[in-house]
Amino acid sequence: MTLIYQSTRDEKNRVTASKAILQGLAADGGLFTPLSVPKLNLNFDQLQHASYQEVAKLILSAFLDDFTEEELDYCITSAYDAKFDTPAIAPLVKLKGQYHLELFHGSTIAFKDMALSILPYLLTTAAKKQGVDNKIVILTATSGDTGKAAMAGFADVPGTEIIVFYPKGGVSKIQELQMTTQKGSNTHVIAIEGNFDDAQTRVKEMFNNPNLRQELLEHHMQFSSANSMNIGRLVPQIVYYVYAYAQLVKTGEIKAGEAINVAVPTGNFGNILAAYYAYQIGLPIGKLICASNENKVLTDFFESGIYDKKRDFRVTTSPSMDILVSSNLERLLFHLLGNDAAATKSLMDNLAKQGEYSLAKVNQSIFDLFAAGFATEDETAAEIKRLYDLSGYIEDPHTAVASAVYQTYAERSGDQRPAVIVSTASPYKFPRVAVEAVTGKDAADDFAAVGELHTLSGVDIPQAVAGLEKADVRHKRVVAVKAMQEAVENCLGLS
């Protein structure tokens, strides 16, 4: 039976996987979400010997079940190839007291590569399956990493345009240059005079604007999304959790069936939601530890059952988590409410109109799977320093948030299950932060810090950073938040 994906806000809006991927965001403003998870036999006696690509095929075949075997083989083979600097794709590194799942070995040195390497192939394949010959316009907001990874995936892909908005001053210098130097005749990068939540809100409004949608169709175009609102971004992220567990079994760190804890640094909630779906299909997880920075709206939600975005927005050293409206939490909310679209819509309307919502009766077994905490800026820096002193390993600030929150959780709970820390970016993406945390001294700038980071860590400078300082800046446009739609229309030749 074909897996059904339903909008979180309309029980009548149900589609197959390929249609969900093609649309990106439901026209009613909801997110396409599986009503049930596929039944899988996660046999780790076999999976411990499987390649990343083989694990990907197992998971994607189950969740994207209206794609043929040949189509998935094409997508997987095209995505997980030499653009990753290790055949393992997502290596697991053992450190003292914890394991780091390194998701930054792709072309943009951030975890978004894990899914955005395959999304262009899934999307263009889905368009062919659905007989769509419109140009696909990828419209997305980024808090730093999605934009570059999406553009790297979609650059010069026939039949597509990609438009990325990012908050000016709200990303690292390395992140900004990775985006603004991006090549490709179909790529458009625009900074906004606002924060990520402003960008994400306006992008959603454009998706849900019927007049704009009709204008695009008249020009043989249609929107789709590259961020984790698109189920085609989210499902591939399930793969690396299963793969990591298989590697723990393979190396004898755990026995098959033994539960592990997973700590995930998250702002938009997509990465940890993928871990939840891995749990749903049978991955033995004890606790999912939701780690936030000082923008701790998710920590407060899991502690109180109240989601309240009415607070000061903090710009931190972990900018990809500087988010107050966590889009993917809507999918978990849908499940917490028993897949009740009307109840989910009501709460999301409250969030939009009143800035908050409160949970009453929920599926407590789902809620209790999560633990949550946050790390301050000082705690984040201290964790980078602690782990370096302990093992010589340098984390990026996002990973350090997860590591710090996990340390606090383990101490308070006494939970000593093996823990996987999801390492979402290379420290070379945030070299100044990493170097200053380790040395206690200010770095002159990001590029001076790159050389020092190399000396401290002994890790080769990745290709994604080498030469970036001298690359030509191709995208220089900055607009007000209210001018974002006008900018989109201009990029597409509609105005």
Backbone hydrogen bonds, N-H to C=O, Kabsch-Sander energy under -0.5 kcal/mol:
donor,donor_aa,acceptor,acceptor_aa,energy
5,Y,15,V,-2.9
6,Q,4,I,-0.5
6,Q,33,T,-2.7
7,S,10,D,-0.6
7,S,13,N,-2.3
8,T,31,L,-0.8
10,D,7,S,-0.7
13,N,10,D,-1.6
14,R,12,K,-1.4
15,V,5,Y,-2.9
20,A,16,T,-2.2
21,I,17,A,-2.5
22,L,18,S,-2.1
23,Q,19,K,-2.4
24,G,20,A,-2.2
25,L,23,Q,-2.2
26,A,30,G,-1.6
29,G,26,A,-2.1
33,T,6,Q,-2.3
35,L,4,I,-2.0
40,L,38,P,-0.6
42,L,40,L,-0.9
43,N,41,N,-1.7
44,F,42,L,-1.1
46,Q,43,N,-1.1
47,L,43,N,-2.8
48,Q,44,F,-1.5
49,H,46,Q,-1.6
50,A,47,L,-1.5
55,V,51,S,-2.1
56,A,52,Y,-2.5
57,K,53,Q,-2.1
58,L,54,E,-1.8
59,I,55,V,-2.2
60,L,56,A,-3.0
61,S,57,K,-2.1
62,A,58,L,-1.0
63,F,59,I,-2.2
64,L,60,L,-2.9
65,D,63,F,-0.5
67,F,64,L,-1.7
72,L,68,T,-2.3
73,D,69,E,-2.5
74,Y,70,E,-2.1
75,C,71,E,-2.3
76,I,72,L,-3.0
77,T,73,D,-2.5
78,S,74,Y,-2.0
79,A,75,C,-1.6
80,Y,76,I,-2.5
81,D,79,A,-1.3
84,F,81,D,-2.0
85,D,105,H,-2.4
89,I,86,T,-1.8
90,A,88,A,-3.3
93,V,91,P,-0.5
93,V,100,H,-3.0
94,K,92,L,-0.5
95,L,93,V,-0.5
95,L,98,Q,-2.7
97,G,95,L,-0.7
98,Q,95,L,-1.0
99,Y,419,A,-2.2
100,H,93,V,-3.0
101,L,99,Y,-0.6
101,L,421,I,-2.5
102,E,91,P,-2.5
102,E,100,H,-1.0
103,L,101,L,-0.7
103,L,423,S,-2.4
109,I,106,G,-1.1
111,F,424,T,-2.9
113,D,110,A,-1.9
114,M,111,F,-1.7
115,A,111,F,-0.5
115,A,112,K,-0.8
116,L,112,K,-2.9
117,S,113,D,-1.5
118,I,115,A,-0.9
119,L,115,A,-1.9
121,Y,118,I,-0.6
122,L,118,I,-2.3
123,L,119,L,-3.1
124,T,120,P,-2.3
125,T,121,Y,-1.9
126,A,122,L,-2.4
127,A,123,L,-2.2
128,K,124,T,-1.7
129,K,125,T,-2.3
130,Q,126,A,-2.1
131,G,128,K,-1.3
132,V,127,A,-2.9
133,D,131,G,-0.5
135,K,220,H,-3.1
136,I,159,G,-2.9
137,V,135,K,-0.6
137,V,222,Q,-3.2
138,I,136,I,-0.7
138,I,161,E,-3.5
139,L,137,V,-0.7
139,L,224,S,-2.3
140,T,138,I,-0.5
140,T,163,I,-2.3
142,T,165,F,-2.4
149,A,145,D,-2.2
150,A,146,T,-3.0
151,M,147,G,-2.4
152,A,148,K,-2.7
153,G,149,A,-1.6
154,F,150,A,-2.4
155,A,151,M,-2.1
157,V,154,F,-2.5
160,T,157,V,-1.2
161,E,136,I,-2.2
162,I,186,N,-2.8
163,I,138,I,-3.3
164,V,188,H,-2.9
165,F,140,T,-2.2
166,Y,190,I,-1.8
168,K,166,Y,-0.5
168,K,192,I,-2.3
170,G,167,P,-2.4
176,E,172,S,-2.7
177,L,173,K,-2.5
178,Q,174,I,-2.4
179,M,175,Q,-1.5
180,T,176,E,-3.2
181,T,177,L,-1.7
182,Q,179,M,-1.6
187,T,184,G,-1.5
188,H,162,I,-1.9
190,I,164,V,-3.0
191,A,477,R,-2.5
192,I,166,Y,-2.3
193,E,479,V,-2.0
194,G,192,I,-1.7
199,A,195,N,-1.9
200,Q,196,F,-3.1
201,T,197,D,-2.4
202,R,198,D,-2.1
203,V,199,A,-2.2
204,K,200,Q,-2.2
205,E,201,T,-2.0
206,M,202,R,-2.1
207,F,203,V,-2.2
208,N,204,K,-1.8
209,N,206,M,-1.1
213,R,209,N,-2.5
214,Q,210,P,-2.2
215,E,211,N,-2.1
216,L,212,L,-2.3
217,L,213,R,-2.1
218,E,214,Q,-2.1
219,H,215,E,-0.8
219,H,216,L,-1.0
220,H,217,L,-1.9
221,M,216,L,-2.2
222,Q,135,K,-2.0
224,S,137,V,-2.2
230,N,227,N,-2.6
233,R,230,N,-2.2
234,L,230,N,-1.4
235,V,231,I,-2.6
237,Q,234,L,-1.2
238,I,234,L,-0.6
238,I,235,V,-1.7
239,V,235,V,-0.6
239,V,236,P,-0.6
240,Y,236,P,-0.5
241,Y,237,Q,-0.6
241,Y,238,I,-0.8
242,V,238,I,-1.4
243,Y,239,V,-2.5
244,A,240,Y,-2.0
245,Y,241,Y,-2.0
246,A,242,V,-2.2
247,Q,243,Y,-1.9
248,L,244,A,-1.8
249,V,245,Y,-2.0
250,K,246,A,-2.4
251,T,247,Q,-2.1
252,G,249,V,-1.3
253,E,248,L,-1.8
254,I,248,L,-1.3
258,E,255,K,-2.6
260,I,284,P,-1.9
261,N,418,P,-2.9
262,V,287,K,-2.3
263,A,420,V,-2.6
264,V,262,V,-0.5
264,V,289,I,-2.6
266,T,264,V,-0.5
266,T,291,A,-2.5
273,L,269,F,-1.3
274,A,270,G,-2.0
275,A,271,N,-1.2
276,Y,272,I,-1.7
277,Y,273,L,-2.2
278,A,274,A,-1.9
279,Y,275,A,-2.1
280,Q,276,Y,-2.2
281,I,277,Y,-1.6
282,G,279,Y,-1.6
283,L,278,A,-2.4
285,I,283,L,-1.3
286,G,260,I,-3.4
288,L,369,L,-2.3
289,I,262,V,-3.2
289,I,287,K,-0.7
290,C,288,L,-0.8
290,C,371,A,-3.4
291,A,264,V,-2.5
291,A,289,I,-0.7
292,S,290,C,-0.5
292,S,373,G,-2.2
296,K,294,E,-1.7
297,V,295,N,-0.8
300,D,296,K,-2.2
301,F,297,V,-1.6
302,F,298,L,-2.4
303,E,299,T,-1.5
304,S,300,D,-2.1
305,G,301,F,-3.2
306,I,300,D,-0.5
307,Y,357,Y,-2.7
308,D,306,I,-0.6
309,K,355,G,-2.3
310,K,355,G,-0.6
311,R,309,K,-2.0
314,R,312,D,-0.5
316,T,314,R,-0.6
321,M,318,S,-2.0
322,D,319,P,-1.8
323,I,321,M,-2.2
326,S,324,L,-0.6
327,S,325,V,-1.1
328,N,268,N,-1.9
329,L,326,S,-1.3
330,E,327,S,-1.7
331,R,328,N,-1.0
332,L,328,N,-1.1
333,L,329,L,-3.0
334,F,330,E,-2.2
335,H,331,R,-1.8
336,L,332,L,-3.0
337,L,333,L,-1.7
338,G,335,H,-1.8
339,N,334,F,-2.6
340,D,334,F,-0.8
341,A,339,N,-0.9
344,T,340,D,-2.0
345,K,341,A,-2.8
346,S,342,A,-2.0
347,L,343,A,-2.0
348,M,344,T,-2.5
349,D,345,K,-2.5
350,N,346,S,-1.9
351,L,347,L,-2.1
352,A,348,M,-2.1
353,K,349,D,-2.5
354,Q,350,N,-3.4
355,G,350,N,-0.8
355,G,351,L,-1.1
356,E,350,N,-0.8
357,Y,307,Y,-2.0
359,L,305,G,-2.8
362,V,360,A,-0.5
363,N,336,L,-2.0
364,Q,362,V,-1.2
366,I,363,N,-0.8
367,F,363,N,-1.8
368,D,364,Q,-2.8
369,L,366,I,-1.1
370,F,367,F,-1.2
371,A,288,L,-2.5
373,G,290,C,-2.1
375,A,292,S,-2.1
380,T,376,T,-2.3
381,A,377,E,-2.2
382,A,378,D,-2.4
383,E,379,E,-1.8
384,I,380,T,-1.8
385,K,381,A,-2.1
386,R,382,A,-2.8
387,L,383,E,-2.4
388,Y,384,I,-1.8
389,D,385,K,-2.6
390,L,386,R,-1.9
391,S,387,L,-2.5
392,G,387,L,-0.5
392,G,388,Y,-2.4
393,Y,387,L,-0.8
395,E,393,Y,-0.5
396,D,425,A,-0.5
400,A,396,D,-2.2
401,V,397,P,-1.7
402,A,398,H,-1.7
403,S,399,T,-2.6
404,A,400,A,-2.8
405,V,401,V,-2.5
406,Y,402,A,-2.5
407,Q,403,S,-2.2
408,T,404,A,-2.0
409,Y,405,V,-2.6
410,A,406,Y,-3.0
411,E,407,Q,-2.1
412,R,408,T,-2.3
413,S,409,Y,-2.7
414,G,410,A,-2.0
416,Q,414,G,-0.7
420,V,261,N,-2.7
421,I,99,Y,-3.7
421,I,419,A,-0.6
422,V,263,A,-2.7
422,V,420,V,-0.6
423,S,101,L,-2.1
423,S,421,I,-0.8
424,T,422,V,-0.9
426,S,109,I,-2.1
429,K,426,S,-2.1
430,F,427,P,-1.2
434,A,430,F,-2.1
435,V,431,P,-2.8
436,E,432,R,-2.4
437,A,433,V,-1.9
438,V,434,A,-2.0
439,T,435,V,-2.9
440,G,436,E,-1.9
449,A,445,D,-2.0
450,V,446,D,-1.2
451,G,447,F,-1.0
452,E,448,A,-1.3
453,L,449,A,-2.9
454,H,450,V,-2.0
455,T,451,G,-1.8
456,L,452,E,-2.5
457,S,453,L,-2.8
458,G,454,H,-2.3
465,V,462,P,-1.7
466,A,462,P,-2.2
468,L,465,V,-2.4
470,K,467,G,-0.8
471,A,468,L,-1.1
474,R,180,T,-2.6
474,R,472,D,-0.7
475,H,180,T,-1.8
476,K,474,R,-0.6
479,V,191,A,-2.5
483,A,480,A,-1.4
484,M,481,V,-1.7
487,A,483,A,-1.9
488,V,484,M,-2.1
489,E,485,Q,-2.6
490,N,486,E,-2.0
491,C,487,A,-2.4
492,L,488,V,-1.9
493,G,490,N,-1.2
494,L,489,E,-3.3
495,S,489,E,-0.8
